[in-house]
Amino acid sequence: MKLLELHCDYVKYKPLKKALKSAPELSAAEKEGGKYEDCLVIFASFEKGDTDEVAAQAALEVKKNFGEVKAKTVLVYPYAHLSSDLASPDDATRLLNKFHAEVRKFCPEAGKSVFGYYKEFELKCKGHPLAELSKSIRAADVEGLGGREVKLKECVEEMVVSDSLKAEEKVKPRYYILSPDGSLVPAKEFNYSKNKDLAKFAGYETSKNRCYAQEPPHIALMKEHGIADYEPASDSGNLRWMPNGVLIKKSLEDAINGVCVDYGAMQVETPIMYDFEHPALKSYLNRFPARQYVVQSDEKKYFLRFAACFGQFLLNHDMVISYRNLPLKTYELTHYSFRREQHGELCGLKRLRAFTMPDMHTLCRDLDQAKEEFERQYRICVQWNTELGLPFEAAFRCQTQFFEENKEFYLGMVRKINKPVLLELFDERYAYFVTKFEFNFLDCADKASALSTVQIDVENAERYDLWYTDKDGSKRRPVILHASLSGGIDRVVYALLEKQAAVSAAKGTPMLPVWLSPTQIRLIPISANQNEYCEAALKEMLELGVRADFDDREETLQKKIRDAAKDWIPFVAVVGKREVESGNLSVTLRASNTKQDLTPVALARLTLNECRNKPLLKLSLDSRLSRRPVI
């Protein structure tokens, strides 16, 4: 059973004509439709295998949201478009009535739209964080459960949602635009004429509209390019990665590893699951805004980590740390982090339940040193995104008092990027940090996603009992920075693909940076007569370390060239009789759409020059296309 829950100022609908021949005739009142104000609208699709227990569990999910948003009433609206595996009309009607009856137990005035008719409807959705939710309730999750067990399931779901997340939903932030000249203007009053992307980002932040009207283009691209895809046998938000995707992902991972190690971070690995009842962890869970996966081993419950904080802080606790060691940076590339995002929030590579994240924590002597390192990490993040060619809009989120005491600190960073930023102020701290920044990428639908981020943490040194020995021999608590200098690696791939989708939409030529292109050079013979030369050129270039392949398939020349273009190959070398005789390759450079005659060695060196100071990994696919499976 699939649900889409919208908290609306109003909703109204009217049946127009039958969608099913078996649909019953309507009464005069039913023909008029209905209108509801301050209403929680439940669009529901009933699926094959759904049972009365599923309907009961769905009603409990709705009850929880109904209580949180404090709507006046509920409208149950049968809506077939949430699923492609629908129950039969008879079963759907029965389940609809059961679901409606369960909803009326906590909302006696709950309405129900008619089933089996085409209807027109109009609604106005509110903009708060809980106004748009989606859920999926599977029969396998509740099959055979009685009422007591269903209620227990609801209680467990409540338990693993942190207090911080609930508090964040209640916080009423204020939004401003902070400019390099020091002016601070309410976001609604700022003149965005020279900052169109900032206007889109500010609108996204303040409207809280996270829904996509259509599938983001990166999802089709990740499939077409053999990067990643959904795994039906796993939980939603857990993807499978194919060889091209692994190459891109591992290259980014190696690059950010290098950035962190060059910055002076110690790289570690820590467990992916932790005991719910560990005193420090139990306290921290309720100060981190995330939902957790829960696993059981023997009699104990464990949660899957949503970041590397736990392992790194426990490791820091066991260290002997002197003031001479500060700032002390500990770093892990998490394979994997887990956050049980709500089903409606999941979106391709943008938001996952299992993801890879570079996570670094810096122990600082005091707040002054924390601010120095915060600014250094900010500058590293600027450089990282600039080198990737990813445009971003910056946001600073601060406790009001901290901002007022440190305005010049923020202005220095705003002037570094020389453009206005979004400033969010909150009076009450709902989590462990007093401030953080994010670099947000705007995709093709003008939806924002946070990439790089750094936070100043003023709670966890005490929670994890972290100390360092100062000059005078006294014990002091450090101030902590949390940093993901690139953001989640999966999300970086999303941003790269969305950017190229925008390039394509603007009639440009999409391509990934050469160092991230799974195939950098493709050799295409005009006929089989040039195969031997292509084999020799391929061997020569592979020995120099570039990623080259040879299209030896029995296809037409035109198709091979089209396929190379579809694969965004940076350098395509067509080999005919002239090239064999001259020893050169006729190379099309995708970035400039120009042609050059180059020897295989010169082409390899040109490619290596494009990849200087970047990781250059090997692709785990055969270099002859005829030997590759279709992925």
Summary of the structure (lengths in Angstrom):
residues: 631
radius of gyration: 27.9
end to end distance: 31.2
largest distance: 86.8
contacts: 2009
relative contact order: 0.09
helix: 38%
strand: 28%
